[in-house]
Amino acid sequence: MRLKYNAPTVLTFTFISAAVLLLTQTLFPRLTGTWFVVSGKGGFNPAGIRSWITLFTHVIGHANWNHLISNFSFILLLGPMLETSYGSLPLFLMIAVTALITGILNILLFSTSLLGASGVVFMMILLASFTNFNKGEIPLTFILVLVLYLGREFLNSFNTDDISEFAHVVGGFCGSLFGFFRPARRSSAF
């Protein structure tokens, strides 16, 4: 038997995120705060390249190992199936679009910064409910996932904590749109 790099987008995303956290905790303590966090209202500098980069890279940075593990447990569970169903490049683009949208909305609507891949997690959760549906149908699994996951996040948004339920809802919305407008392919080819 041999080890296979079976989901290049998901595995690369995982390894880069873990490496950034490891480097932040060992050699470069300001790495995550500098390159992997989207600022809130008033913190975005349109003339600064770093502000534009972090619109995408905030999904790579994590506050600690517990934060990273809780996000990547779902990403590693759902991601390979989604990568097989949609392809590596399309999944990468879905992750990038979700990061960009959650980053922009955070800058426009919130004064707090945004860090982590939980928006991507919720994008994958909602997208996964579409992997085996036929055109013209709305999967009941999608409706249930929408009510259970996003309903909970909406209710949790009234709590005061350090979690961006808004990013979860936006990520789920992105996954829903991807599922409706980009049907999964039936083959497992790259």
JOMO-V941447 format. One record per pair of residues at least 24 apart in sequence whose ideal C-beta (glycine too) atoms are under 6 Angstrom apart, sorted by the first residue. I is the first residue (numbers start at 1). GAP is how many residues later the second one is. D is the distance in whole Angstrom. If there is no record, write none. Layout:
i & gap & d
I & GAP & D
I & GAP & D
This chain:
i & gap & d
6 & 74 & 6
7 & 72 & 6
7 & 73 & 4
7 & 76 & 4
8 & 80 & 5
9 & 74 & 6
9 & 79 & 5
9 & 82 & 5
9 & 83 & 5
10 & 69 & 3
10 & 70 & 6
10 & 73 & 6
14 & 58 & 5
16 & 44 & 6
17 & 43 & 5
20 & 40 & 6
20 & 41 & 6
21 & 41 & 5
21 & 47 & 6
32 & 29 & 4
36 & 24 & 5
36 & 25 & 3
37 & 24 & 6
37 & 76 & 5
37 & 78 & 5
38 & 65 & 4
38 & 68 & 5
38 & 76 & 4
39 & 74 & 5
40 & 70 & 5
40 & 71 & 4
40 & 72 & 5
40 & 73 & 5
41 & 70 & 5
44 & 63 & 5
55 & 45 & 5
55 & 48 & 4
56 & 40 & 6
56 & 43 & 5
58 & 45 & 6
58 & 56 & 5
58 & 57 & 6
59 & 40 & 4
59 & 58 & 4
59 & 61 & 5
61 & 54 & 5
62 & 54 & 5
67 & 49 & 6
71 & 45 & 6
71 & 46 & 4
71 & 47 & 6
71 & 50 & 5
74 & 47 & 5
78 & 46 & 4
78 & 50 & 5
82 & 42 & 6
82 & 45 & 6
84 & 104 & 5
85 & 46 & 5
85 & 99 & 4
86 & 98 & 6
94 & 84 & 5
95 & 25 & 5
98 & 25 & 5
98 & 73 & 5
98 & 76 & 4
102 & 65 & 5
102 & 68 & 5
105 & 65 & 6
114 & 50 & 6
118 & 49 & 6
118 & 50 & 6
119 & 48 & 4
119 & 51 & 6
119 & 52 & 3
122 & 46 & 5
122 & 49 & 4
122 & 50 & 4
123 & 48 & 4
123 & 51 & 5
123 & 52 & 4
125 & 24 & 6
126 & 46 & 5
126 & 49 & 3
126 & 50 & 5
127 & 48 & 4
127 & 51 & 5
127 & 52 & 5
130 & 49 & 3
131 & 53 & 5
